[in-house]
Amino acid sequence: MKWRMVPMLLAGSAMLTACTSGGATPTSMPEPLLQPVSIPQAPAPSSSPSPTPPTPPPHAGTVVMLDPGHNGGNASHPAEINKQVPAGRGETKPCNTTGTATNAGYTEHAFNWDVAQRVGAALATHGVQVRYTRDNDTGVGPCVDKRAAIANQSGAAAVVSIHADGSDSSSAHGFHVSYSNPPLNAAQGRPSIGLADDMRDAFRSAGFPTSTYLGSGGIYPRDDLAGLNLATLPAVLVECGNMRNPGEAAAMSSTAGRQRYADAITAGILGYLGL
């Protein structure tokens, strides 16, 4: 007996045969409709760059201590400001003094305070954290040793004491910058000398003459200033000029003049900081 291979009909063919067995003309099965499929597209990359984080000011976090000399209430508290305090090198000095004034009565303490505020505002625009040894111009002191301690505790990159002189000679004029000499620690050596040189250079660049009566070339090293002797950070004292000299007194008494002094001090500090 031979086996005959019969091809298997697909289910669709069997259905087609059944539908035509009655002699009707076969009809074609409709083709399935292909519907377009929408494929989500990834968003096109933005042509605008991501915002750049703001660049911090060049000296953000740097601390500078400003010491406006004297104070407005000193004159009314003689016992307090005349008491002796340590001045370094085994010496003592009065706690503080009243400071000097122009012949017309404009006081040194007011000049120092005003200039210090202007310097502080300018330094703040560079990100410098500015601190002061006193917070108004109506108090007493602080004593010179306390001012040095306040500065030392701040960890400041630079300490600048702001003053004006009161020479008896009305012809004496010009600025000078002092630092502690001979140095008592490393900070009083090269760092303080560098700060003094940068301050001197800034005053010269601003057109201020160097002192005609103290120091040489605008630099006057000293060993008798408590704030400098007790400093453990780079520190200088700036005598902006002679308040008894008519020309310098007029400049110090004017808003524009005080701004010029403030600009020079600011430039000296920024120069030392490396800007």
C-alpha positions in Angstrom: 0.0 0.0 0.0 1.4 3.4 -1.0 1.0 6.5 1.1 0.0 9.6 -0.8 1.1 12.9 0.6 -1.8 15.3 0.6 -0.9 19.0 1.1 -2.6 20.5 4.1 -4.8 23.4 3.4 -4.5 26.5 5.5 -7.5 27.3 7.5 -8.1 30.3 5.3 -8.1 28.0 2.2 -10.6 25.6 3.7 -12.9 28.4 4.5 -12.6 29.7 0.9 -13.6 26.2 -0.4 -16.5 26.0 1.8 -17.7 29.4 0.7 -17.5 28.4 -3.0 -18.9 24.9 -2.8 -22.3 26.1 -3.9 -20.9 27.4 -7.2 -20.7 31.1 -6.3 -17.8 33.1 -7.6 -15.2 33.4 -5.0 -14.5 36.8 -3.7 -11.2 38.2 -2.6 -10.5 38.8 1.1 -9.8 42.4 1.8 -6.2 43.3 2.5 -5.7 44.6 6.1 -5.4 48.4 6.2 -2.1 49.7 7.4 -2.6 52.7 9.6 0.3 55.2 9.9 1.9 55.0 13.3 3.1 58.2 15.0 6.5 57.8 16.5 7.3 60.4 19.2 10.5 62.3 18.3 13.1 63.4 20.9 13.0 67.2 21.4 15.6 69.0 19.3 18.5 70.3 21.4 18.1 73.9 22.5 20.3 76.3 20.7 20.7 78.4 23.9 23.6 77.4 26.1 23.1 76.5 29.7 23.4 79.6 32.0 27.0 80.0 33.3 27.2 80.2 37.1 28.2 83.7 38.2 31.9 84.2 38.8 32.6 85.0 42.4 34.3 88.3 43.1 38.1 88.0 42.9 38.6 88.3 46.7 35.4 86.6 48.0 36.1 85.5 51.5 39.2 87.6 52.1 39.1 89.6 55.3 40.6 93.1 55.6 40.6 95.0 59.0 40.2 98.7 58.9 41.2 100.7 62.1 39.9 104.3 62.0 42.1 106.0 64.5 40.8 107.6 67.8 37.0 108.0 68.5 34.5 110.8 68.9 33.9 110.2 72.6 37.5 110.1 73.7 37.8 113.8 74.7 35.0 113.5 77.2 36.5 110.4 78.9 40.1 111.5 79.8 40.5 109.0 82.7 39.6 106.1 80.5 41.8 107.0 77.5 44.8 108.0 79.6 45.2 104.7 81.5 48.3 102.8 80.5 48.1 99.7 78.4 50.7 97.4 76.8 52.3 98.8 73.7 54.7 96.0 72.8 58.5 95.8 73.3 57.9 95.9 77.1 56.5 99.4 76.9 53.1 100.9 77.9 51.2 103.8 76.3 47.9 105.7 77.0 44.8 103.7 76.0 44.1 106.2 73.3 44.1 109.9 72.4 41.7 112.5 71.1 43.6 112.9 67.8 44.3 116.2 66.1 42.1 118.6 64.1 42.4 121.3 61.4 42.7 124.9 62.5 39.0 125.3 61.6 38.1 122.4 64.0 37.5 119.5 61.7 38.5 116.5 63.8 40.8 113.7 62.9 38.5 111.1 64.4 35.7 112.2 62.0 38.1 112.2 59.0 39.4 108.7 59.9 35.9 107.3 60.3 34.6 108.8 57.1 37.5 107.6 55.0 37.4 104.1 56.5 33.7 103.8 55.6 34.5 104.8 52.0 37.3 102.3 51.8 35.1 99.6 53.2 32.4 100.2 50.7 34.8 100.1 47.8 36.5 96.8 49.0 33.1 95.2 49.4 32.5 95.5 45.7 35.5 93.2 45.2 34.1 90.6 47.5 36.3 91.5 50.4 34.9 91.1 53.9 35.6 94.3 55.7 35.7 94.6 59.5 36.4 97.6 61.7 38.0 98.0 65.1 35.1 100.4 66.1 31.6 100.6 64.8 30.7 104.3 65.3 32.3 107.7 65.8 30.7 108.5 69.1 32.2 106.0 71.4 35.3 105.7 73.5 38.4 103.8 72.5 39.0 100.9 72.0 42.4 101.1 73.6 45.3 100.6 71.2 46.1 97.1 72.6 42.5 96.1 72.2 42.4 97.3 68.6 45.4 95.1 67.9 43.7 92.1 69.5 40.5 92.7 67.5 42.6 92.7 64.3 44.7 89.6 65.2 41.5 87.6 66.0 40.0 88.4 62.6 42.6 86.5 60.6 42.7 89.4 58.2 44.9 89.4 55.1 45.8 93.0 55.9 45.3 95.5 58.7 45.3 99.2 57.9 45.1 101.9 60.5 43.8 105.2 59.1 45.0 108.5 60.5 45.9 112.1 59.8 48.8 113.9 61.3 49.0 117.2 63.3 52.5 118.7 62.8 53.1 122.0 64.4 54.6 123.3 61.2 52.0 124.4 58.8 54.4 124.0 55.9 54.9 120.3 56.6 52.8 118.2 54.3 52.5 114.8 52.6 51.6 111.3 53.6 53.7 108.5 55.1 53.1 104.8 55.9 54.5 103.1 59.0 55.1 99.5 59.9 56.7 97.9 63.0 60.5 97.9 62.8 62.5 96.0 63.8 59.9 93.2 63.4 58.8 91.1 66.3 57.3 88.3 64.3 57.2 87.0 60.7 54.1 89.0 59.8 55.8 92.3 60.8 58.6 91.5 58.4 58.2 91.1 54.7 54.4 91.0 54.6 54.0 94.3 56.4 56.8 95.9 54.4 55.1 94.7 51.2 51.8 96.2 52.4 53.5 99.5 53.2 55.2 99.6 49.8 51.9 98.9 48.0 50.2 101.6 50.0 53.0 104.1 49.3 52.8 103.3 45.6 49.0 103.8 45.5 49.3 107.2 47.2 52.0 108.3 44.8 49.9 107.1 41.8 47.0 109.1 43.1 49.1 112.2 43.0 49.7 112.6 46.8 53.1 114.0 47.8 55.3 112.0 50.2 55.9 113.5 53.6 58.4 116.3 53.8 58.9 116.0 57.6 58.8 112.3 58.6 60.3 109.2 57.1 61.8 108.9 53.6 60.0 108.5 50.4 56.6 108.0 52.1 57.8 105.2 54.4 58.4 105.7 58.1 59.2 102.5 60.1 58.5 102.8 63.8 59.0 100.9 67.0 56.6 102.9 69.3 53.1 102.2 67.9 51.2 99.6 69.9 48.8 98.6 67.1 51.8 97.7 64.9 54.0 96.2 67.6 51.3 93.9 68.8 50.2 92.8 65.4 50.5 89.2 64.4 49.2 89.9 60.9 50.4 92.2 58.1 49.7 95.7 59.4 50.5 99.3 58.5 49.4 102.8 59.7 48.7 105.5 57.1 49.1 109.2 58.0 47.2 110.7 55.1 48.6 114.2 55.6 49.0 117.1 57.9 45.8 118.6 59.2 47.6 121.8 60.1 48.7 122.4 56.5 46.1 124.7 54.9 46.0 122.8 51.6 45.8 119.3 53.1 43.3 120.5 55.7 41.0 121.8 52.9 41.2 118.5 51.1 40.5 116.5 54.2 37.6 118.7 55.1 35.9 118.1 51.7 33.9 115.2 50.5 35.8 115.0 47.3 39.1 115.1 49.1 38.2 112.3 51.5 37.1 110.2 48.6 40.6 110.7 47.0 42.3 109.5 50.1 39.9 106.6 50.3 40.5 105.6 46.7 44.3 105.6 47.3 44.0 103.4 50.4 41.6 101.0 48.6 44.1 100.8 45.7 46.9 100.0 48.1 45.0 97.2 49.7 43.9 95.7 46.4 47.4 96.0 45.1 48.7 94.0 48.1 46.0 91.4 47.7 47.1 91.0 44.1 44.3 92.5 42.1 
